[in-house]
Amino acid sequence: MADPVLLSSLRIPAVRSRPSSTCLQWSADGQVFFVSNSAVYILTPHHAGIHPGCNVRGDKETPCTLQWSRTIINLEKRDLRDWSTGSQEWAALSLGSFDFHVKDVACSPSYVTEDGGCVAAVLSSNMDLSLWSASKNSIQGEWIKASVFDATPFLVDLVSNGASPPVLSQLLQAQITSIAWSRQADFAIRPAPCTDASLLAAGSRAGTVCFLRFDGRVASLHHIRTVRVSKKWVTHLAFSSWMHEGDFQCSGLLAYSTSDGSVGLAKIHLMAQNATKDFGTFNPEYIVDTAFEVTEGIFSADQGGTTALEWITSQERMILVRCRPGAIDLWRNQSVCSWSGIRTLTICPHVLSVGSSELHPVTGIVYVLQEDILLVSLFDGTMRVIHKVFVDPQWSSESPSSLNSQCLSEAVRRIFVGTMQGIEQEEVTNNDVNRISGLISFDGCATLLWTQQSFRPADLSWKIEARRDAVLIAAHLSRHVNWTGDNFFHELKEILTSSQSAYGVTPSHLLRPVFLWLSELPDLHVDILKFLRSLPVSCPSQCHFPPWSEGLGEKLRGKFRKSLVRSLFGCDKLLSLRLRLYVTEALSRCIRTPSGRTECIQVAEFICKMISHMTTRCLLRHLRTVVPVLIANDMPFVRRAIYLSSLADSPPAVQSAARDLMDAISALQPPIVSHARLCGEVAMTEPCPACGEELDTTATARPACPNGHLWDCCAVTSFIMATPMVRSCTGCKRKSFLPLSRQSEPAMPNWLPPMAQSWVVEELLEASSRCLYCGNNFVSIV
């Protein structure tokens, strides 16, 4: 086995962490959540997709190729709940209040908040549950607790049914001991509806699992159902992937483990239904009905208890992995496969230090699809490899060149020795234990990300405890398992053509493996560009909506906004184009030759035009529907949309939609704008905010007035931005006006320019919670 290649070594001072398979986890926004005892660290990798030009600065701990930005979620002990106020029973007390620390975190899918981000559910040792989201900047800014909603009092009120104070059995249901958040479900509805179908499961001391659903509009939780699964504490929860069952239905499994080590399943059925009987004017809205079924247990009680519980998936096949001291259990229920039922593999000892033991808890489970192997890390810094997981699980491999447990453990140990000697300036000996508290994959293969800490069991000096630091390591552990040229193109094509918008995952997360290997495979840059050029482009079908007939009001604005969201961000073909644009722009920063960069720019411009044409056609279709309620203030933006759609390079379908909209507006009585002004070039002129001179916003990307004043234009509305109330895309750096709903004070003046002060523009900005071009999240500083 070749020597491992270190990509990053990020030191996090004075941090301790608990060993857990959820200590490190990826969010759907492409960020790493690291659970330490005192806080949750949110780390964003710098790669070709997120770069320093996006107002992002990385930590410069080491001269490695991968850098990070970070922010934290900080729990305050003063926020913990005093459970004795609810009941004077001894069983209601929580010992976690004495040694208060963060116990676990569960990340929601992306696009569940009003600004298109994700939510973190944080569980403390005091069994308190709280919800956190980014206030303005998810990469480096502050993450705040939901100010209008507190989860723990909500759960206490829920279980007490209005009784005050609640009885002991009710209070134990509100004391949360484990959490998990499911992915989004795909109901095969196109375009995908903007309905959150994900579930937050919260296991309790009373042996119940409470299913909750987040409502991003009011930043609160809705109770779906509470299911009793045991009389013991629920210590671990794990959601499987959702399986489509036809007729707008999906199903999934929730595995739970209790304090006695037993494991059971709860089956969940989801059904999407129309929110109203009539389809109405715009895209129909959906609600999700949920049903539950508790099945029999699959693993009996074990004296050692469960240390990790996780599902692994391969092409709609699923295996449940249950880890316990000294053994790993696999369960599979498909009878038509090569094996089914339970397989138990006993962990053999690997002695690399004085603290090595096969009885340490499992801290990481990584499934590598292309090799059908399962990588498992233990708290003592050793690794285990299970081969042929879906065929015939076993420790040994028939191929001598494949990964094995001993070689992988030694590779991790070599990285530990090299990094810790550089940090502590001391020789690492056999007395130093490499504690791995969490491990995940960076690229879906053998490029791994883990946290390590040095520990000397025989040294009782307080200095050792005082200087204990966590180090985040990213490294290629095996070139054999990692990507080659053929694998790269296969994975790239799969991501670009098969990604689905219904799952609520950002392009930064989907393309993270691609961006990592762009710099690792420079010889393929020309072939990658040819591949991006060769992919076919097809426009989604567009249905026509009947005109709106109920007048302008909040009902219309809400339906208009939701329909825009579904059309702009629920279309798989638009997502594919955004992914292609993101890869092309990242490739232009990696490619070495000037001719290659020029060709990248040409390909990016072509894809940008395709995205612009599709979004414009969608907007014209919605504008045509609301023509009866348009007013004079809406005309500056409508004229711009018509003018840009009538240019010579616009597709015939877009030009036809523009003519249809223009004819409908011209037929209004009384007229609100003349036909000549509706289609003239004057639609793209604006007064300079500095001197009042007229300037043309179509001339360049940054228009200038005759006096030399340069301005940026909004990527969503094309109006000049002369205000600090803007947001910047984390991927492509494009900027847009902040929606008016982000007003920090009710009396705050409207920051949109006079020509953009239209209800249509306001709702378009609200709907564009992500970048229209690359699909990533926005950040702001104001």
TIZA-256957 format. One record per residue (C-alpha): x, y, z; residue number from 1. Coordinates in steps of 0.25 Angstrom, whole numbers, plus 5000, padded with zeros to 4 digits. Each point is the difference from the previous one (the first is absolute). Example, Ala and Ser with C-alpha at 12.3 -4.5 7.8 and 13.67 -1.06 7.14 Angstrom:
2
{{5049,4982,5031},1},
{{5006,5014,4998},2},
***
This chain:
782
{{5000,5000,5000},1},
{{5005,5014,4996},2},
{{5003,5010,5010},3},
{{4988,5009,5004},4},
{{4999,5014,4994},5},
{{4996,5011,5010},6},
{{4991,5010,4995},7},
{{4997,5008,5013},8},
{{5003,5001,5014},9},
{{4992,5010,5008},10},
{{5002,5002,5015},11},
{{4989,5003,5009},12},
{{5006,5005,5013},13},
{{4995,4995,5014},14},
{{4988,4992,4994},15},
{{4996,4986,5005},16},
{{4990,4991,4993},17},
{{4992,4988,5003},18},
{{5002,4987,4992},19},
{{4988,4999,4990},20},
{{4997,4996,4986},21},
{{4992,5013,4999},22},
{{5012,5009,5006},23},
{{5003,5004,4985},24},
{{4989,5001,4990},25},
{{4997,5007,4987},26},
{{4989,5010,4998},27},
{{4992,5001,4987},28},
{{5006,5014,4999},29},
{{5014,4993,4999},30},
{{5005,5004,5013},31},
{{5006,4991,5011},32},
{{4994,5000,5014},33},
{{5010,4996,5011},34},
{{4994,4997,5014},35},
{{5009,5004,5011},36},
{{4997,5000,5015},37},
{{4999,5015,5000},38},
{{4994,5004,4986},39},
{{4997,4996,4987},40},
{{5010,5004,4989},41},
{{4995,5003,4986},42},
{{5011,4998,4990},43},
{{5000,5003,4985},44},
{{5010,4995,4991},45},
{{5007,5009,4990},46},
{{5002,4994,4986},47},
{{4998,5004,4986},48},
{{4985,5002,5003},49},
{{5001,5009,5012},50},
{{5012,5009,4999},51},
{{5006,5012,5007},52},
{{4994,5010,4990},53},
{{4986,4997,5007},54},
{{5004,5008,5012},55},
{{5004,4987,5007},56},
{{5013,4998,5007},57},
{{5006,4987,5004},58},
{{5008,4996,5013},59},
{{5015,4999,4996},60},
{{5004,4990,5010},61},
{{5008,4992,4990},62},
{{5006,5002,4986},63},
{{4990,4989,4995},64},
{{4992,5000,4988},65},
{{4986,5001,5007},66},
{{4996,5012,5008},67},
{{4988,5002,5009},68},
{{4991,5011,5005},69},
{{4993,4998,5013},70},
{{4989,5005,5009},71},
{{4994,4994,5013},72},
{{4987,4997,5007},73},
{{5002,5003,5014},74},
{{4991,4995,5011},75},
{{4999,5008,5013},76},
{{4998,4993,5013},77},
{{4991,5010,5005},78},
{{4990,4996,4989},79},
{{4998,4986,5006},80},
{{4987,4995,5005},81},
{{4998,4997,5015},82},
{{4992,4987,4999},83},
{{4997,5001,5015},84},
{{4990,5011,4998},85},
{{4991,4990,4992},86},
{{5001,4989,5010},87},
{{5006,4997,5014},88},
{{5002,4986,4996},89},
{{5015,4995,5001},90},
{{4998,4993,4986},91},
{{4998,5014,4994},92},
{{5013,5005,5003},93},
{{5011,5001,4990},94},
{{5015,4998,5004},95},
{{5004,5006,4987},96},
{{4998,5014,5006},97},
{{5012,4998,5009},98},
{{5009,4997,4988},99},
{{4993,5008,4989},100},
{{5005,4997,4986},101},
{{4995,4998,4986},102},
{{4995,4986,4998},103},
{{4996,4999,4985},104},
{{4995,5008,4988},105},
{{4991,4997,4988},106},
{{5000,5008,4988},107},
{{4987,5003,4991},108},
{{5000,4999,4985},109},
{{5003,5013,4993},110},
{{4990,5010,4996},111},
{{4991,4999,5012},112},
{{5002,5014,5005},113},
{{4995,5013,4994},114},
{{5014,5003,4995},115},
{{5002,4986,4994},116},
{{5009,4995,5011},117},
{{5000,4988,5009},118},
{{4997,4999,5015},119},
{{5008,4993,5011},120},
{{4993,4993,5011},121},
{{5010,5000,5012},122},
{{4998,4990,5012},123},
{{5007,5003,5013},124},
{{5004,4991,5011},125},
{{4988,5006,5008},126},
{{4991,4994,4990},127},
{{4996,5014,4995},128},
{{4997,5001,4985},129},
{{5002,5013,4992},130},
{{5000,5005,4986},131},
{{5010,5008,4993},132},
{{5002,5007,4987},133},
{{5009,5010,4993},134},
{{4996,5014,5002},135},
{{5007,5007,4988},136},
{{5013,4992,4997},137},
{{4999,4985,5001},138},
{{5015,4999,4997},139},
{{5007,5009,5010},140},
{{4988,5008,5006},141},
{{4992,4997,5013},142},
{{4990,4989,5002},143},
{{4989,5003,5008},144},
{{4990,4993,5008},145},
{{4985,5001,4995},146},
{{4996,5012,5008},147},
{{4985,4998,4998},148},
{{5000,4985,5003},149},
{{5006,4992,5011},150},
{{5000,4985,4998},151},
{{5001,4995,5014},152},
{{4988,5008,5006},153},
{{4992,4996,4987},154},
{{5003,4985,5003},155},
{{4996,5002,5015},156},
{{4987,5007,4996},157},
{{4997,4989,4990},158},
{{5001,4988,5009},159},
{{4993,5007,5012},160},
{{4987,5002,4992},161},
{{4998,5013,5007},162},
{{5002,4994,5014},163},
{{5009,5008,5009},164},
{{5009,4995,5006},165},
{{5002,4987,4991},166},
{{5000,4987,5006},167},
{{5014,4992,5000},168},
{{4996,4991,4989},169},
{{4997,5012,4991},170},
{{5012,5008,5004},171},
{{5009,4988,4996},172},
{{4994,5001,4986},173},
{{5005,5014,4999},174},
{{5015,4996,5004},175},
{{5006,4997,4987},176},
{{5012,4990,5000},177},
{{5002,4998,4985},178},
{{4997,5008,4987},179},
{{5000,4997,4985},180},
{{4995,5008,4988},181},
{{4996,4993,4987},182},
{{5003,5005,4986},183},
{{4989,5005,4990},184},
{{4991,4990,4993},185},
{{4999,5000,4985},186},
{{4985,4998,4996},187},
{{5003,5000,4985},188},
{{4993,5013,4998},189},
{{5006,5010,4990},190},
{{5003,5011,5002},191},
{{5003,4996,5015},192},
{{4990,5006,5009},193},
{{5006,5010,5011},194},
{{4994,4991,5011},195},
{{5009,4996,5012},196},
{{4998,4985,5002},197},
{{5012,4997,5009},198},
{{4998,4996,5014},199},
{{5007,5003,5013},200},
{{5000,4988,5009},201},
{{5002,5002,5015},202},
{{5002,4987,5009},203},
{{4997,5002,5015},204},
{{5003,4994,5014},205},
{{4986,4995,5000},206},
{{5002,4991,4988},207},
{{4992,5008,4990},208},
{{5004,5006,4987},209},
{{4994,5014,4996},210},
{{4999,5003,4986},211},
{{5001,5015,4996},212},
{{5000,5008,4988},213},
{{5006,5014,4998},214},
{{4992,5012,4995},215},
{{5010,5010,4994},216},
{{4990,5011,4998},217},
{{4998,5002,5015},218},
{{5013,4992,5005},219},
{{4993,4990,5008},220},
{{4997,4985,5001},221},
{{4987,4993,4998},222},
{{4997,4987,5007},223},
{{4996,4989,4991},224},
{{4999,4988,5009},225},
{{5007,4994,5013},226},
{{5002,4985,4999},227},
{{5004,4991,5012},228},
{{5010,4990,4996},229},
{{5006,4995,5013},230},
{{5000,5002,5015},231},
{{5015,5003,5000},232},
{{5007,5012,4996},233},
{{5001,5003,4985},234},
{{5015,5002,4998},235},
{{5002,4999,4985},236},
{{4992,5004,4988},237},
{{5003,4998,4985},238},
{{4991,5003,4988},239},
{{5002,4992,4987},240},
{{4998,5006,4986},241},
{{4986,5002,4995},242},
{{4995,4990,4990},243},
{{4990,5004,4989},244},
{{4987,4992,5000},245},
{{4992,5006,4989},246},
{{4988,5009,5001},247},
{{5007,5011,5007},248},
{{5004,4991,5011},249},
{{5013,4997,5007},250},
{{5004,4991,5012},251},
{{5013,4999,5009},252},
{{5005,4994,5012},253},
{{5004,5005,5013},254},
{{5010,4991,5008},255},
{{5000,5003,5015},256},
{{5009,4994,5011},257},
{{4996,5000,5015},258},
{{5009,5001,5013},259},
{{5000,4984,5001},260},
{{5006,4999,4986},261},
{{4988,4995,4993},262},
{{4997,5005,4986},263},
{{4986,5002,4993},264},
{{4994,5006,4988},265},
{{4989,5010,4997},266},
{{4994,5001,4986},267},
{{4996,5014,4995},268},
{{4990,5002,4988},269},
{{4999,5014,4993},270},
{{4990,5004,4991},271},
{{4999,5013,4992},272},
{{4986,5006,4998},273},
{{4995,5012,4994},274},
{{4998,5011,5010},275},
{{4987,5004,4993},276},
{{4990,4993,4992},277},
{{5001,5009,4988},278},
{{5013,5003,4993},279},
{{4998,5015,5000},280},
{{5009,5009,4991},281},
{{5014,4997,5003},282},
{{5008,4987,5003},283},
{{4992,4991,5010},284},
{{5004,5000,5015},285},
{{5002,4987,5007},286},
{{4999,4995,5015},287},
{{5007,4988,5005},288},
{{4992,4989,5008},289},
{{5008,4991,5009},290},
{{4997,4987,5006},291},
{{5008,4991,5009},292},
{{5001,4985,5003},293},
{{5009,4994,5011},294},
{{5006,4986,4995},295},
{{5006,4990,5009},296},
{{5015,5001,5005},297},
{{5011,4995,4992},298},
{{5012,5000,5010},299},
{{4998,4995,5014},300},
{{5005,5006,5012},301},
{{5015,5000,5002},302},
{{5008,5003,5013},303},
{{5010,5009,4993},304},
{{4989,5009,4994},305},
{{5000,5007,4986},306},
{{5011,5009,4997},307},
{{4996,5004,4986},308},
{{4988,4998,4991},309},
{{5000,5003,4985},310},
{{4994,4996,4987},311},
{{5008,4998,4987},312},
{{4994,5001,4986},313},
{{5004,4995,4987},314},
{{4990,5001,4988},315},
{{4988,4999,5008},316},
{{5006,4989,5009},317},
{{5001,5002,5014},318},
{{5008,4994,5012},319},
{{4999,5004,5014},320},
{{5013,5001,5008},321},
{{5000,4998,5015},322},
{{5013,5001,5008},323},
{{5002,4995,5014},324},
{{5013,4998,5008},325},
{{5008,4990,4992},326},
{{4991,4997,4989},327},
{{4992,5005,4988},328},
{{4986,4995,4996},329},
{{4994,5002,4986},330},
{{4986,4998,4997},331},
{{4993,4999,4987},332},
{{4985,4996,4997},333},
{{5000,4998,4985},334},
{{4998,4985,4997},335},
{{5004,5001,4985},336},
{{5014,5004,5003},337},
{{5013,4992,5002},338},
{{4998,5000,5015},339},
{{4989,5005,5010},340},
{{4998,5000,5015},341},
{{5011,5003,5010},342},
{{5015,4999,4998},343},
{{5009,5002,5012},344},
{{5015,5003,4998},345},
{{5009,5000,5012},346},
{{5010,5011,5001},347},
{{5015,4995,5001},348},
{{5010,5008,5008},349},
{{5010,5009,4993},350},
{{5011,5004,5010},351},
{{5006,5014,4995},352},
{{5001,5006,5014},353},
{{4998,4997,5015},354},
{{4986,5004,4999},355},
{{4996,4991,4988},356},
{{4988,4991,5003},357},
{{4989,4994,4991},358},
{{4990,5004,5011},359},
{{5001,5015,4997},360},
{{4987,5006,4994},361},
{{4998,5002,4985},362},
{{5002,5015,4996},363},
{{4998,4999,4985},364},
{{4993,4992,4990},365},
{{5003,5002,4985},366},
{{4995,4992,4988},367},
{{5008,5001,4987},368},
{{4990,4996,4989},369},
{{5010,4998,4989},370},
{{5008,4989,5008},371},
{{4988,4995,5008},372},
{{5008,5002,5013},373},
{{4997,5005,5014},374},
{{5010,5008,5007},375},
{{4998,5001,5015},376},
{{5009,5008,5010},377},
{{5001,4997,5015},378},
{{5003,5010,5011},379},
{{5014,4995,5002},380},
{{5004,5005,4986},381},
{{5000,4986,4993},382},
{{4992,4997,4988},383},
{{4992,4988,4995},384},
{{4996,4996,4985},385},
{{4988,4991,4997},386},
{{5001,4995,4986},387},
{{4988,4996,4990},388},
{{4990,5006,5010},389},
{{4988,4998,4990},390},
{{5005,4986,4995},391},
{{5006,4993,5012},392},
{{5005,5008,5011},393},
{{5014,4996,5005},394},
{{5013,5006,5006},395},
{{5009,4994,4990},396},
{{5001,5003,4985},397},
{{5003,4991,4988},398},
{{5008,5012,4993},399},
{{5014,5002,5006},400},
{{5000,5015,4995},401},
{{4987,5004,5007},402},
{{5000,5007,5014},403},
{{5001,4992,5012},404},
{{4998,5004,5015},405},
{{5015,4999,5004},406},
{{5005,5009,4989},407},
{{4989,5010,5001},408},
{{5003,5001,5016},409},
{{5015,5002,4997},410},
{{4997,5011,4990},411},
{{4991,5007,5010},412},
{{5011,4999,5011},413},
{{5011,5005,4991},414},
{{4991,5013,4997},415},
{{4998,5001,5015},416},
{{5015,4999,5003},417},
{{5004,5010,4989},418},
{{4989,5011,5004},419},
{{5001,4998,5016},420},
{{5016,5002,4999},421},
{{4998,5013,4992},422},
{{4990,5005,5010},423},
{{5005,4996,5014},424},
{{5015,5000,4996},425},
{{5002,4987,5007},426},
{{5003,4986,4995},427},
{{4988,4991,4999},428},
{{5002,4986,5007},429},
{{4992,4988,5002},430},
{{4994,5006,5013},431},
{{4993,5010,4991},432},
{{4986,4996,4996},433},
{{4993,5005,4988},434},
{{4986,5003,5004},435},
{{4991,5001,4988},436},
{{4986,5006,5005},437},
{{4994,5001,4986},438},
{{5002,4996,4986},439},
{{4993,5002,4986},440},
{{5004,5000,4985},441},
{{5003,5012,4993},442},
{{4998,4995,4986},443},
{{4992,4987,5001},444},
{{5013,4992,4999},445},
{{5012,4999,5009},446},
{{5003,5015,5001},447},
{{4996,5000,5015},448},
{{4997,5011,5010},449},
{{5002,4998,5015},450},
{{5003,5006,5013},451},
{{5012,4995,5008},452},
{{5005,5003,5014},453},
{{5013,4996,5007},454},
{{4998,4993,5013},455},
{{5010,4993,5010},456},
{{4993,4991,5010},457},
{{5012,4998,5008},458},
{{5003,5015,5002},459},
{{4991,5006,5011},460},
{{5006,5014,4999},461},
{{4990,5011,4999},462},
{{5008,5006,4989},463},
{{4996,4989,4991},464},
{{4986,5003,5002},465},
{{5001,5015,4999},466},
{{5006,5000,4986},467},
{{4992,4989,4994},468},
{{4996,5006,4986},469},
{{4991,4994,4989},470},
{{5006,4999,4986},471},
{{4992,4998,4988},472},
{{5007,4992,4990},473},
{{4996,4998,4985},474},
{{5009,4990,4992},475},
{{5000,4990,4988},476},
{{5002,4987,5007},477},
{{5000,4991,4988},478},
{{5003,5004,4985},479},
{{4994,4986,4996},480},
{{4986,5003,5006},481},
{{5000,5015,4996},482},
{{4996,5006,4986},483},
{{5007,4997,4987},484},
{{4997,5007,4987},485},
{{4989,4990,4996},486},
{{4994,5001,5014},487},
{{5000,5015,5000},488},
{{4992,5001,4987},489},
{{4991,4989,5004},490},
{{4997,5007,5013},491},
{{4999,5014,4993},492},
{{4990,4995,4990},493},
{{4992,4994,5011},494},
{{5000,5013,5008},495},
{{4997,5009,4988},496},
{{4989,4992,4994},497},
{{4993,4992,5012},498},
{{5000,5010,5011},499},
{{4986,5003,5004},500},
{{4995,5013,5006},501},
{{4990,4993,5009},502},
{{5010,4996,5010},503},
{{5004,5014,5005},504},
{{5015,4999,4998},505},
{{5009,5012,4995},506},
{{5009,4999,4989},507},
{{5012,5003,5009},508},
{{4996,4987,5007},509},
{{4998,4992,4988},510},
{{5013,5004,4993},511},
{{5009,5000,5011},512},
{{5007,4987,4995},513},
{{5001,5006,4986},514},
{{5007,5013,5006},515},
{{5009,4992,5008},516},
{{5006,4992,4989},517},
{{5000,5011,4989},518},
{{5013,5005,5006},519},
{{5005,4985,5002},520},
{{4998,4996,4985},521},
{{5005,5012,4992},522},
{{5003,4991,4987},523},
{{4985,4999,4999},524},
{{4996,5014,5000},525},
{{4999,5001,4984},526},
{{4992,4987,5000},527},
{{4991,5005,5011},528},
{{4997,5013,4992},529},
{{4997,4992,4987},530},
{{4990,4991,5009},531},
{{4993,5012,5005},532},
{{4998,5005,4986},533},
{{4995,4987,4995},534},
{{4989,4998,5010},535},
{{4986,5003,4994},536},
{{4991,5011,5004},537},
{{4985,4999,5000},538},
{{4990,5010,5005},539},
{{4989,4996,5010},540},
{{4986,5000,4995},541},
{{4991,5012,5004},542},
{{4985,4999,5003},543},
{{4992,5013,4999},544},
{{4992,5005,5012},545},
{{4986,5007,4999},546},
{{5000,5014,5003},547},
{{4998,5005,5015},548},
{{4986,5005,5003},549},
{{5000,5003,5015},550},
{{5007,5013,5001},551},
{{5014,5004,5006},552},
{{5002,4996,5014},553},
{{5007,4991,5009},554},
{{4994,4987,4995},555},
{{5005,5003,4986},556},
{{5014,5004,5005},557},
{{5001,4988,5008},558},
{{4996,4991,4988},559},
{{5008,5007,4990},560},
{{5013,4999,5009},561},
{{4998,4985,5003},562},
{{4997,4997,4985},563},
{{5013,5008,4996},564},
{{5008,4992,5010},565},
{{4995,4987,4995},566},
{{5003,5003,4986},567},
{{5014,5007,5002},568},
{{5005,4990,5010},569},
{{4992,4987,4998},570},
{{5004,4997,4986},571},
{{5011,4989,4998},572},
{{5004,5006,4986},573},
{{5003,5013,5006},574},
{{5008,4994,5012},575},
{{5008,4992,4989},576},
{{5004,5013,4993},577},
{{5003,5007,5013},578},
{{5009,4988,5004},579},
{{5007,5001,4986},580},
{{5002,5015,5002},581},
{{5006,4998,5014},582},
{{5010,4990,4995},583},
{{5004,5008,4988},584},
{{5002,5013,5008},585},
{{5008,4991,5010},586},
{{5008,4994,4988},587},
{{5004,5014,4995},588},
{{5007,5003,5013},589},
{{5008,4986,5000},590},
{{5004,4999,4985},591},
{{5014,5005,4997},592},
{{5000,5005,4986},593},
{{4994,5013,4995},594},
{{4993,4994,4988},595},
{{4993,4990,5010},596},
{{4995,5011,5009},597},
{{4995,5007,4988},598},
{{4993,4988,4995},599},
{{4994,4998,5014},600},
{{4995,5014,5000},601},
{{4993,4997,4987},602},
{{4993,4988,5005},603},
{{4996,5007,5013},604},
{{4994,5011,4992},605},
{{4992,4990,4991},606},
{{4995,4993,5013},607},
{{4996,5014,5006},608},
{{4992,5003,4988},609},
{{4993,4987,5001},610},
{{4997,5002,5015},611},
{{4995,5014,4997},612},
{{4991,4996,4989},613},
{{4993,4989,5008},614},
{{4998,5009,5013},615},
{{4995,5012,4991},616},
{{4990,4991,4993},617},
{{4995,4995,5014},618},
{{4999,5015,5004},619},
{{4993,5004,4988},620},
{{4990,4988,5002},621},
{{4997,5005,5014},622},
{{4999,5015,4995},623},
{{4990,4996,4989},624},
{{4991,4994,5011},625},
{{5000,5013,5009},626},
{{4998,5010,4989},627},
{{4986,5003,5005},628},
{{5006,5005,5013},629},
{{5012,5007,4995},630},
{{5002,5015,5003},631},
{{5008,5011,4995},632},
{{5011,4998,5011},633},
{{5002,4986,4994},634},
{{5003,5005,4986},635},
{{5015,5003,5001},636},
{{5003,4986,5003},637},
{{4990,4994,4990},638},
{{5006,5008,4989},639},
{{5014,4995,5004},640},
{{4995,4986,4999},641},
{{4993,5002,4987},642},
{{5012,5007,4994},643},
{{5011,4990,5004},644},
{{4991,4988,4995},645},
{{4998,5007,4986},646},
{{5015,5001,4997},647},
{{5005,4992,4988},648},
{{5007,4990,5008},649},
{{4988,4996,5008},650},
{{4993,4986,4996},651},
{{4987,5001,4992},652},
{{4992,4995,5012},653},
{{5005,5011,5009},654},
{{4998,5011,4989},655},
{{4986,4994,4998},656},
{{4997,5001,5015},657},
{{5005,5014,5000},658},
{{4990,5004,4988},659},
{{4989,4993,5007},660},
{{5002,5008,5013},661},
{{5002,5013,4992},662},
{{4987,4998,4993},663},
{{4992,4997,5013},664},
{{5006,5012,5006},665},
{{4996,5009,4988},666},
{{4986,4995,5000},667},
{{4998,5005,5015},668},
{{4989,5011,5001},669},
{{5003,5010,5005},670},
{{5015,4998,4994},671},
{{5011,5001,5011},672},
{{5011,5002,4990},673},
{{5001,5003,4985},674},
{{5004,4989,4990},675},
{{5012,5008,4996},676},
{{5006,5001,5014},677},
{{4997,4986,5003},678},
{{5010,4994,4989},679},
{{5010,5012,4999},680},
{{5014,5000,5004},681},
{{4997,5010,5011},682},
{{4996,4989,5008},683},
{{5015,4997,5004},684},
{{5004,5014,5004},685},
{{5001,5005,5014},686},
{{5004,5013,5006},687},
{{5014,5000,5007},688},
{{4998,5000,5015},689},
{{5012,5009,5002},690},
{{4998,5011,4989},691},
{{4986,4997,4994},692},
{{5006,4998,4986},693},
{{4993,4989,4991},694},
{{5008,4987,4999},695},
{{4997,4987,4992},696},
{{5000,4988,5008},697},
{{5002,4990,4988},698},
{{5013,5006,4996},699},
{{5009,4992,5009},700},
{{5000,4992,5013},701},
{{5003,5012,5008},702},
{{4993,5012,4993},703},
{{5007,5014,5001},704},
{{4993,5014,4998},705},
{{5007,5011,4992},706},
{{5006,5005,5013},707},
{{5008,4987,5002},708},
{{4991,4994,5012},709},
{{5001,4985,4999},710},
{{4988,4992,5006},711},
{{4997,4985,5002},712},
{{4987,4995,4995},713},
{{4991,4990,5008},714},
{{5001,4986,4994},715},
{{4985,4998,5003},716},
{{4993,5013,4995},717},
{{5011,5007,4992},718},
{{4998,5013,5007},719},
{{5012,5008,5005},720},
{{5004,4997,5014},721},
{{5004,5013,5008},722},
{{4997,4995,5014},723},
{{5007,4991,5010},724},
{{4988,4991,5001},725},
{{5005,4990,4991},726},
{{5004,4985,5001},727},
{{5011,4993,4993},728},
{{5000,4985,4994},729},
{{5010,4991,5007},730},
{{5003,4993,4987},731},
{{5000,5010,4989},732},
{{5001,5013,5007},733},
{{4988,5006,4993},734},
{{4992,5010,5008},735},
{{4986,5003,5002},736},
{{4991,5009,5008},737},
{{4996,4995,5014},738},
{{4985,4997,5001},739},
{{4992,5010,5007},740},
{{4996,4990,5010},741},
{{5014,5000,5006},742},
{{4997,5014,5006},743},
{{5006,5000,5014},744},
{{4990,5011,5004},745},
{{4986,5002,4996},746},
{{5002,5015,4997},747},
{{5012,4997,4991},748},
{{4999,5008,4987},749},
{{4998,4992,4987},750},
{{5015,4998,4994},751},
{{4995,4996,4986},752},
{{5002,5011,4989},753},
{{4988,5008,4996},754},
{{4999,4992,4987},755},
{{5000,4987,5007},756},
{{4989,5003,5011},757},
{{4990,4990,4995},758},
{{4993,4989,5006},759},
{{5005,4991,4989},760},
{{5014,5003,5003},761},
{{4998,4998,5015},762},
{{4995,4986,4998},763},
{{5010,4996,4990},764},
{{5011,5004,5010},765},
{{4993,4992,5010},766},
{{4999,4988,4991},767},
{{5015,5001,4996},768},
{{5005,4995,5014},769},
{{5011,4994,4992},770},
{{5009,5004,4988},771},
{{4992,4999,4987},772},
{{5013,4996,4993},773},
{{5008,4991,5008},774},
{{4989,4996,5011},775},
{{5009,5002,5012},776},
{{4996,5008,5013},777},
{{5001,5015,5002},778},
{{5008,5007,5011},779},
{{4998,5014,5005},780},
{{5008,5010,5009},781},
{{4989,5010,5003},782},
***
